Amino acid sequence: MENGKTRKDPPYATSLPDDEGYYGSFGGAYVPEVLHANVEQLRNSYRSILDDPGFRQEFHALLTDYAGRPSPLYLAQRLSGKHGCKIYLKREDLNHTGAHKINNAIGQILLARRMGKTRIIAETGAGQHGVATATVCALMNMECIVYMGDTDVNRQHLNVQKMKMLGATVVPVKSGNMTLKDATNEAIRDWCCHPSNTHYIIGSTVGPHPYPDLVARLQSVISQEIRTQLPAKEGREYPDYLVACVGGGSNAAGTIFEYMGDNRVKILLAEAAGHGIDSGHSAATIHLGKIGIIHGAKTLLMQTEDGQIIEPYSISAGLDYPGIGPLHAYLAGAGRAEVLAVNDLEALDAALELTRLEGIIPALESAHALGALSRKRFHPEEVVVVCLSGRGDKDMDSYIQHANINNHAS
């Protein structure tokens, strides 16, 4: 209920995906036979579990009392002055474990327990999903195995130590580019070997149906809160722009979920251009990808003419992925979302700008969303909400190495 009236879900949220898990021509479930029963069990039960009053009560109680929600919607006044509009930051960096990932992890661990699973596996790039998964497994006393590319183990060593302290087994993956794609490959192999007792907590809106929809629904608490928080600040429940970074796409999906069918709201997504779209060292999947199948879903995929995956690159471990969630592939193709490719230097500059103007050090992933602001011309009366998906503790080595922070004027 809202202002005494029943508010209907926006059309995109109710009509997508279809029964087979497709967002237009993207999505579906392409899984080996050994996992078919697992995926079907999840598909047949996730909506009824998520809609169950007991689940919803427990989920929201943990979001409130454990994760610390609602996260603030903060008017960044100095940043707003720099960009000539009203910029609000949705402070997911203030959640327990330091990012939006805890929302999904809490929901999926409760789902797994109701489905009788006793063992949890996960993949992680930047480490925030791994930390969130290890956290909820410690809370629920469940076995936790996290797969992480060896490249990311080295550049995100703080999060690796957190996962181990929480009791998780961290498995470094040394195949391929040793990043998120390769960690996901190994997690799927593990799931194939232990299908009966294992639940795979996928951290983003990727993978076979129903994972993209499941993760989007669990993360939709972000946009639900934006809708509730904005009226007290701006006298209306919708912004003019929503801005988020996309790698797999979970924070973006959560940020836009309530507004996908509201054409008053423009959606601006930032993907990782790395050294530049045409450099050969990029993760700008929506710009560079062609339709293919990766990790159980049909989506846009960076690939060669003969279908071999092109290894992605980004300074941000959480955006270093050759695919994209099928929801975001669809929204970009349909023109509902504008996608900008933000390179490493633009992200680093945006991170330093936020730090110096607002006293907030963002994650490198979030810095890409902030980097998109300088690429647009806003009007003074426009309200822009940026999802600050995570905090920058884990990225300090990268900032110190690349941002040359000691030589920047304050």
C-alpha positions in Angstrom: 0.0 0.0 0.0 1.2 3.5 -0.7 -0.7 6.7 0.3 -3.8 4.5 0.8 -3.7 3.1 -2.7 -2.5 -0.3 -3.9 0.6 0.2 -6.1 1.0 -2.3 -8.9 4.5 -3.6 -9.9 5.9 -1.9 -13.0 5.2 -3.7 -16.3 8.8 -4.9 -16.8 9.0 -6.4 -13.3 5.8 -8.5 -13.9 6.2 -9.5 -17.5 10.0 -10.4 -17.6 11.3 -12.9 -17.7 8.8 -15.2 -19.4 8.1 -18.7 -18.1 11.2 -20.1 -19.8 13.4 -17.4 -18.3 13.9 -15.3 -21.4 14.1 -11.5 -21.5 13.3 -11.1 -25.2 15.8 -13.3 -26.9 18.2 -13.4 -23.9 18.2 -15.7 -21.0 17.0 -19.3 -20.7 18.6 -22.3 -19.0 21.4 -24.2 -20.7 22.7 -26.7 -18.2 24.2 -30.2 -18.3 21.9 -33.1 -17.5 23.5 -33.7 -14.1 22.2 -30.2 -13.0 18.8 -30.3 -14.7 17.0 -31.6 -11.6 18.7 -29.0 -9.3 17.8 -26.1 -11.6 14.3 -27.4 -12.1 13.8 -27.7 -8.3 14.9 -24.1 -7.9 12.8 -22.9 -10.8 9.7 -24.6 -9.4 10.1 -23.4 -5.9 11.8 -20.0 -5.8 8.8 -17.8 -6.4 6.6 -19.6 -3.8 9.4 -19.4 -1.2 10.1 -15.7 -1.9 6.4 -15.0 -1.6 5.9 -17.0 1.6 5.1 -14.7 4.6 7.5 -16.6 6.8 10.3 -16.2 4.4 9.6 -12.6 3.9 9.5 -11.9 7.6 12.8 -13.7 8.2 14.5 -12.1 5.2 13.5 -8.5 6.1 14.3 -9.0 9.8 17.9 -10.0 8.8 18.1 -7.2 6.3 17.2 -4.8 9.1 18.9 -6.2 12.2 21.9 -7.9 10.6 22.7 -6.1 7.4 21.7 -2.7 8.7 19.0 -1.7 6.1 17.6 0.6 5.0 20.8 2.0 3.5 20.8 5.9 3.5 19.9 7.9 0.4 22.5 10.7 0.7 22.4 14.1 -1.1 26.0 14.6 -2.1 26.0 18.4 -2.2 29.5 19.1 -3.4 29.4 16.4 -6.0 26.0 17.8 -7.1 27.6 21.2 -7.5 30.3 19.8 -9.6 27.9 18.1 -12.0 25.1 20.6 -12.0 22.2 18.6 -10.7 21.0 16.9 -7.5 23.0 13.7 -7.0 21.9 11.2 -4.4 24.0 8.3 -3.4 22.3 5.0 -2.4 24.7 4.0 0.2 25.0 0.2 -0.2 28.6 0.6 0.9 27.3 1.0 4.5 25.7 -2.5 4.5 27.2 -5.2 6.7 30.2 -6.6 4.7 30.5 -3.3 2.8 28.4 -3.9 -0.4 25.0 -4.7 -1.9 26.0 -8.4 -2.1 24.7 -9.2 1.4 21.1 -8.7 0.3 21.3 -11.6 -2.2 23.4 -13.8 0.1 20.9 -13.6 3.0 18.0 -14.4 0.7 19.7 -17.3 -1.0 20.9 -18.9 2.2 17.4 -18.8 3.5 16.1 -20.3 0.2 18.8 -23.0 0.3 17.9 -24.0 3.9 14.2 -24.3 2.9 15.2 -26.5 0.0 17.1 -28.9 2.3 20.6 -28.0 1.0 23.5 -28.4 3.5 26.5 -27.2 1.4 27.0 -23.8 -0.2 29.3 -22.9 -3.1 30.0 -19.5 -4.7 32.1 -17.7 -7.1 33.6 -14.2 -6.5 35.7 -11.6 -8.4 36.2 -8.6 -6.2 35.6 -10.8 -3.2 32.5 -8.9 -1.9 30.1 -11.7 -2.9 32.5 -14.3 -1.4 32.7 -12.4 1.9 28.9 -12.0 1.9 28.4 -15.7 1.2 31.0 -16.7 3.9 29.2 -14.4 6.3 25.8 -15.9 5.9 27.2 -19.4 6.0 28.8 -18.7 9.3 25.5 -17.2 10.5 23.6 -20.3 9.4 26.4 -22.9 10.3 26.7 -24.2 6.7 29.7 -25.4 4.8 31.0 -22.8 2.4 33.4 -23.2 -0.6 34.3 -20.0 -2.6 36.0 -20.2 -6.0 38.1 -17.2 -6.9 40.5 -16.6 -9.8 44.1 -16.5 -8.8 44.5 -13.1 -10.3 41.8 -11.8 -8.1 43.1 -13.7 -5.0 46.3 -11.6 -5.4 44.6 -8.2 -6.0 41.9 -8.7 -3.4 43.9 -10.4 -0.6 42.1 -8.6 2.2 38.7 -10.1 1.2 40.4 -13.5 0.9 41.6 -13.3 4.5 38.1 -12.2 5.6 36.5 -15.3 3.9 39.0 -17.6 5.6 38.4 -16.0 9.0 34.7 -16.6 8.5 35.4 -20.3 8.0 35.1 -20.5 4.2 37.4 -22.6 2.0 38.8 -20.3 -0.7 39.8 -22.2 -3.8 42.2 -20.3 -6.1 41.5 -21.0 -9.8 44.5 -21.0 -12.1 42.9 -21.7 -15.4 42.2 -19.1 -18.2 42.6 -15.5 -17.2 42.3 -16.5 -13.6 39.4 -14.1 -13.0 35.7 -14.2 -12.5 34.8 -16.2 -15.6 37.2 -18.9 -14.5 36.0 -19.0 -10.9 32.4 -19.4 -12.2 33.5 -22.3 -14.4 35.0 -24.1 -11.4 32.0 -23.5 -9.3 29.8 -25.0 -11.9 32.1 -28.1 -12.1 31.8 -28.5 -8.3 28.0 -28.2 -8.5 28.0 -31.0 -11.2 29.9 -33.2 -8.8 27.7 -32.5 -5.8 24.2 -31.9 -7.1 22.1 -33.3 -4.4 23.2 -31.5 -1.3 24.7 -28.3 -2.8 23.2 -24.9 -3.5 25.2 -22.5 -5.7 24.7 -19.0 -4.5 25.3 -17.1 -7.7 26.3 -13.5 -6.9 24.9 -11.7 -9.9 22.1 -11.6 -12.5 23.8 -14.3 -14.6 23.5 -18.0 -15.0 20.6 -20.2 -16.0 17.0 -19.3 -15.2 15.8 -18.7 -12.5 19.1 -17.1 -11.2 18.9 -13.8 -13.0 15.3 -13.2 -11.8 16.0 -14.6 -8.4 19.0 -12.3 -7.8 17.2 -9.3 -9.2 14.2 -9.9 -6.9 16.4 -10.2 -3.8 18.3 -7.1 -4.7 15.1 -5.1 -5.5 15.1 -4.0 -1.9 17.5 -1.2 -3.2 14.9 0.3 -5.5 12.1 -0.3 -3.1 13.9 1.8 -0.6 14.7 4.5 -3.1 11.0 4.8 -3.9 10.2 5.1 -0.2 13.0 7.5 0.7 12.8 10.0 -2.2 9.4 11.6 -1.4 10.7 13.1 1.9 13.6 14.6 0.0 12.2 15.6 -3.3 8.4 15.4 -3.0 8.2 12.6 -5.5 9.0 8.9 -5.5 11.0 8.7 -8.8 14.3 10.2 -9.9 15.1 11.5 -13.3 18.1 9.2 -13.7 19.2 6.0 -12.1 23.0 5.2 -12.4 24.8 2.0 -11.7 27.7 -0.1 -12.8 27.2 -3.4 -14.7 29.5 -6.4 -14.8 27.1 -9.3 -14.2 24.5 -6.7 -13.1 23.1 -7.4 -9.6 23.4 -3.9 -8.1 22.1 -2.4 -11.3 19.1 -4.8 -11.4 18.3 -4.0 -7.8 18.6 -0.3 -8.4 16.3 -0.2 -11.4 13.9 -3.1 -10.6 11.0 -0.9 -9.3 11.4 1.6 -12.1 11.9 -0.5 -15.3 8.4 0.2 -16.5 8.4 3.9 -15.5 9.5 5.9 -18.6 9.9 9.1 -16.5 13.1 7.5 -15.2 16.2 7.2 -17.4 18.5 4.3 -16.8 22.2 4.9 -17.2 24.5 1.9 -16.9 28.3 2.0 -16.8 30.4 -1.0 -18.0 34.1 -1.4 -17.8 36.0 -0.2 -20.8 39.4 -1.1 -19.3 42.1 0.5 -21.4 39.5 1.5 -24.0 36.8 -0.2 -26.1 39.2 -0.7 -29.0 42.3 -1.5 -27.0 41.8 -5.3 -26.8 41.9 -4.9 -23.0 38.3 -4.2 -22.1 35.2 -5.7 -20.4 32.7 -3.6 -22.3 30.4 -6.5 -23.1 27.3 -4.6 -24.2 29.4 -2.6 -26.6 31.6 -5.4 -27.9 29.6 -8.6 -27.3 27.7 -10.8 -29.7 24.9 -13.3 -28.8 26.3 -16.5 -27.3 25.9 -18.8 -24.3 27.9 -18.5 -21.2 27.4 -20.1 -17.8 23.9 -21.4 -18.6 22.3 -18.4 -20.3 22.0 -16.8 -23.8 23.3 -13.3 -23.6 25.9 -10.9 -25.1 29.3 -12.3 -24.9 32.8 -11.1 -25.9 33.9 -13.8 -28.4 35.9 -14.4 -31.5 34.3 -15.1 -34.9 34.5 -18.9 -34.2 32.9 -18.5 -30.8 35.9 -18.5 -28.4 35.6 -16.3 -25.4 37.7 -13.2 -25.5 39.4 -12.7 -22.1 38.1 -9.5 -20.5 40.1 -6.9 -18.7 39.2 -4.2 -16.1 41.0 -2.7 -13.2 37.9 -3.6 -11.3 37.8 -7.3 -10.4 34.0 -7.2 -10.0 33.4 -6.0 -13.6 36.0 -8.2 -15.2 33.5 -10.6 -16.9 33.1 -11.3 -20.7 29.3 -11.6 -20.4 26.4 -9.6 -19.0 23.1 -10.5 -17.3 20.4 -11.2 -19.8 18.1 -8.5 -18.3 20.7 -5.8 -19.1 21.4 -7.2 -22.5 17.7 -6.9 -23.2 17.2 -3.4 -21.7 20.2 -2.1 -23.7 19.0 -3.7 -27.0 15.5 -2.3 -26.4 16.8 1.2 -25.8 15.4 1.2 -22.2 18.9 1.6 -20.8 21.8 3.8 -22.0 25.1 2.1 -21.5 28.4 4.0 -21.3 31.8 2.3 -21.4 34.0 3.9 -18.6 37.7 3.3 -18.7 40.1 2.6 -15.9 41.4 6.2 -15.7 37.9 7.7 -15.7 36.9 5.4 -12.9 40.0 6.2 -10.9 39.4 9.9 -11.3 35.8 9.6 -10.3 36.8 7.6 -7.2 39.3 10.3 -6.2 36.7 13.0 -6.9 34.1 11.5 -4.6 36.7 10.9 -1.9 37.9 14.5 -2.0 34.4 16.1 -2.4 32.4 13.9 0.0 34.8 12.0 2.2 33.6 8.7 0.8 36.0 6.1 -0.7 34.1 4.0 -3.2 34.8 0.5 -4.5 36.3 0.5 -8.0 33.1 -1.0 -9.3 31.0 1.9 -8.0 33.7 4.3 -9.3 32.7 3.3 -12.9 29.1 4.4 -12.2 30.5 7.7 -10.8 32.7 8.0 -13.9 29.6 8.0 -16.1 28.4 11.3 -14.5 31.0 13.4 -16.3 29.9 12.0 -19.7 26.3 13.4 -19.3 25.0 17.0 -19.2 22.4 17.3 -16.5 19.9 20.1 -15.7 20.0 21.8 -12.2 16.6 20.5 -11.3 17.2 16.9 -12.3 17.4 14.2 -9.6 20.1 11.6 -10.2 20.4 8.5 -7.9 23.7 6.7 -8.1 24.0 3.2 -6.6 27.2 3.3 -4.5 27.4 -0.5 -4.6 30.5 -0.9 -2.3 33.2 0.7 -0.3 36.8 1.0 -1.3 38.7 -0.7 1.5 39.4 -3.7 -0.7 40.8 -1.5 -3.5 43.2 0.6 -1.6 46.2 -1.1 -3.1 44.9 -0.3 -6.6 44.2 3.3 -5.7 47.7 3.7 -4.2 49.3 2.1 -7.2 47.4 3.7 -10.0 45.7 6.9 -8.7 48.9 8.6 -7.6 46.9 10.0 -4.7 49.9 11.7 -3.1 50.4 13.9 -6.1 46.8 15.2 -6.4 45.9 18.6 -5.0 43.2 18.6 -2.4 
